[in-house]
Amino acid sequence: MHLRHHLVEAAFLVIFCALVVTQSFVAPVVSLANNGDFGKMIGRFGLGARSDGLDSAIAYAPTAYVFHPARYFVTDHMSSELLLMLPAIFIGWEYAPPEFDIRIMGAVHAAVLVIGFALLLPLSRGLSQWRRLIVLSSVTLVVSDVHYVSHLNSFYTDVAALLGLLFTIAVGLRLVLEDCQGRSWPIAFCVSAFVLIASKPQHAFLVVCLSPLALVVAGRFGRNRRGYMAAASLILVSIATLALTPAVERAMNLYSATFIRIPQVAQSPRGVERAWVEGRIRPSSWAVGLLGGRA
């Protein structure tokens, strides 16, 4: 029975890897065009697209990048995606400078994705044979869909969010539904939650859900003190992620409220007042801008 379980899981893992590899590394590869966010991550490494201009890099999804001093600039943007970028940047710099193929970054992302997918497979062992095949087939097709795989060959911070979410779900379910022993599992859950929360400021608020889960996970192992420490650490990571948000992005809330949200709701003389009462306009967005992006 155990051998059958392992054979089924191995078969689906091979199928999943084939789908990911075919889309990400076999020409024509799938990727995402740069909408201007890539430089926030790769500029500090002096890395940029080897194209005829910015318009070409934005309109298409080139795979050829190059290390060059002209591409170097540092921004205040921080993300857990930088942790995933470091091994790819090291490989590109050591073995093929000044050229850099974005598929190196895709390989790092894909490796993490495959590990996260493999962690999900044993969760289906309690199902009947047909139900298990249906569930595994559905999960394989969804996770390997181009909507997700296209992110692998990119430098978007959303990739860290997707991978962190996958690991948080997989490890969390393994801890709740299975008798996983050892301290490595709670640590893996906290690390996964850290990657998810620190991926971008918008996800920092997920700490409201993840901190209680950290307490529950630690409680299952009789380590309430460590659970409190884990929950506190996630809260600190969330606060740090929000505090490190560049002031220019905070000030964009004022721009959005003034030139987009208010005109949309102010269709009548009492439109703004009604939107304020209904909560569609918040004074916090104005306060952030008036304070120079520091709330």
Buried (B, 14 or more C-beta within 10 A) or exposed (E): EEEEBEEBBEEBBEBBBEBBBEBBBEEEBBBBBBEEBBBBBBBBBBBBBBBEEEEBBBEEBBBEBBBEEEBBEEEEBBBBBBEBBEBBBEBBBEEEEBEBBBBBBBBBBBBBBBEBBBBBBBBBBEEEEEEBBEBBEEBBEEBBEEEBBBBBBBBBBBBBBBBBBBBBBBBBBBBEEEEBEEEEBBEBBBBBBBBBBBBBBEBBEBBEEBBEBBBEBBEBBEBEEBBBBBBEBBBEBBEEBBEBBBBEEBBBBBEEBEEEBBEEBBEEEEBBEBBEEEEBBBEEBBEBBEEEBEB
